[in-house]
């Protein structure tokens, strides 16, 4: 009999803790939620970008480092004068992909009730208006199209060894 009462007490405690957690989240001001979105995006994309840089640095052949050392350069000089320029050329495509994905992921901020463009469009569509959602989609399409063109030009500028 005590097991059933212990189980009921633990459920009530869990329900109370969950309710308290949701009350705590509801008490967050918009600035706190905005800060949470910024921190989440920064941590998430910092991990992606660090992997892109790591892969770019590891993609440079060992002979490039050795050639710089043969010329009498220090490791720092080899990295900044020989390796970094080649790394930048290698990481532009994946970096542009991640930046475009970041632009698209900003619409996820509405999950924690941060007012953004998609949330505003949904508010209007709840009233029976579909045009705000259409214009929001067009905005994302145009903005990502402009970024794609910009990054394509940057890639072509760094594509100086191709014919």
Secondary structure, 3 states (H helix, E strand, C coil): CHHHHHHHHHHHHHHHHHHHHHHHHHCCCHHHHHHHHHHHHHHHHHHHHHHHHHHHHHCCCHHHHHHHHHCCCCHHHHHHHHHHHHHHHHHHHHHHHHHHHHHHHHHHHHHHCCCCHHHHHHHHHCCCCCHHHHHHHHHHHHHHHHHHHHHHHHHHHCCCCCC
